[in-house]
């Protein structure tokens, strides 16, 4: 546990707050999820249970102690749902704010400036990664909607595919060429010919 704590005390975080938070957040982690960074609020007045922000490889978790630290309110946001991260440096600390793709906003104030910068730096990297992810998903959805996802027999299009795109006379001419080249049998030609003529 001591080694785990040292990993998160890079920017003078309150060790007691980090220790308390680590034990609680560790129980919330999903398979393959790891804590990357913890920022601890530092208000000018005495604050026995400061608010914290935990960054994992999958999400941001806002941790707000309630009832003098006896309970904890967790609000988490998946990185793929975060549209923007901002920091605003003030005289006493900094504000860290996130905005989701649905327009929801969450923020934490009185964060030490060094910690807020680390949150912002990590958030910008994830934001860029997720923009690429969303762009890829959007492209795939557009391809699927346009019907460009599947190509069957690209070298020799089947007569059924041709019938959809071409007029009946062109289809019949192509069928005749296929028959002449012995690619289809006389019986297949007659069946397709009857099928095309029935749609006129």
N, C-alpha and C positions, 0 to 999 in steps of 0.2 A: 504493500500500500504506500510506503514511503517513496519508493521509486516512481510509482504512478503519480504521486503528488508533485515530485520534483519536475516532472515533464510539463506540468501546467503552471508552474510558478515562475515563468520567464519575465513577466512584466509586473512584478511585485504584487501579485494577487494575494488576497487575504488567505493564508493557509487553512485556517479553520473553516472558512466559508467553502473553499474548494474541497476540503476533505468531506464535509457534510454533503455537498452537492454530488461529489463522485459516487458516494455510496447509494444515493437515491437515483441518480440518472443511469447508473450502470444496470439497474433493474429494468429500465425502459428500453434498452438497446435491442434491436432486432438482429437476426442472423446476419453476420458480416458487417455489422455497423460498429464503428469505432469512434471514440471521442477524439477530436482533433485539437480543440482549443476551448478554454474557459475564460470568460471575462467576468470580473466581479465589480459591481457598482460600489462607488465610494462617495457617499454623501458627506457634505461638510459637517452635518450634525452627527451625533453618535447613532450608529445603525447596527444593532446587534445581529440582524438577519438581512444582509444585503441581497438585492436581486442579482441574478446572474444570467449570462447567456452562454449556452453550450453549443459548440459547433461540432457536428459529426460529419462523416463522409456522406450521409444521406439527408440530413436535415439541420435546421436551426431550432434550438429549444430555448424558449424564454422561461426562466425559472423564478417564480416570485413566492417567497415564503409568506405564510399567513399565520395568524395566532401566535406571534412571537417565535416563529420558526418551528412550531410543532406540526404544522402541515405545509404543503407546498402546492402551488398552482403552476402546472406545466402547460405551456402553449407551444405547439411545435408546427413547423412549416417544412414541407419537403422542398429540397433545392429546385426540383423541376417546376414547382409552383411559384417560385420567387422571381419576380420581374426585375426588381431593382433593390440595391442596398445603398444607403447614404450615411455619411457621418457629418456632424456639425460640431466643430470645436468651439467651446465657450471658455470663459475665464476659469470657471471651476469644472474641469472635466469636459466630456463630449457626449453628444447624443448619437445613438446608433438607431437607424430607422430602416425597416424593410417594407416593400410593397409587393403584394402578390399579383399574379396575372389576373385575378378576379377583382383587383382594386382594394383588397383589405390591407390595412396599415397597422403595424405594431412597432413600438419603439421602447428604448430604455435610455434614461438620462443618467448623468453623473458617473459615467464610465471614465476611468483614467484614460488620458489621450492615447498613450502607447497601446493600451488594450483595444481601444476603439479603432485605431489604425490597423491593428492585426485582424480584427473582425472584418473591417472594410476590405483589406487586402485579400483575405480568404474568400469573402463574399463575392468580390469582383471576379476571381478565378472561377468560382462555381457558376456565377451568373453567365459568364462567357461560354462555359461548358454546356450549360442548360439551354442557352440560345441556340447553339449548334444542334443540340438534341431536339428542341422544338422545331427547328427548321427542317431537320431530317424527317421527323414525324409528319410535318405538314406536306413535304414533298411526296412522301409515301401515300398519304391520304389523297392528294391530288392525282397521283398516278392511278391509284385504285379507282377513283371516281371517273377518270377518263378511260378506264378499261385498258390501260397500257401495261398492266401487270403480267399478263400471260400471253405468250405467243406459241401457238401450236403449229407444227409443220411449217416453219418459216421458209424453208427452201422451196417446197411445192405446196402452195395454198390449196386447201380442199375446195371442191366445188360449192359446198354449203357456205363457206366463208365468202366466196366470190359472189354468190347469189345475193347476199345482203348488200354488197357495195356496188354491184354492176347491174346494167340493164339485162333483161332476159336474152336478147340477141347475142350480146357479147359472151354471156355464160354458155350458150349453145355452141358458139364458135370455138370456145376454149375446150369444151367437152369433146367436140369433134376432133380437135388436135390431139387430145389425150387418147382418143380411140385410135386415131391414125398412127400414133407412136406406140401402140400396144401397151399403154400405161393402164388403161381400164379396158374391161371386156365389153363386147357388144351388148350383153345383158345389162351391165352397169350403165352403159351409155343410154340405153332405151329407158331404163328406170329414172335416171336423172333428167333426161329429156322430158319425160311425162310429168315429172315433178315440177320442172321449170315452166312448162306450158300450162299446167294447172293453176299457176299463180298469176298468169297474165289476165 
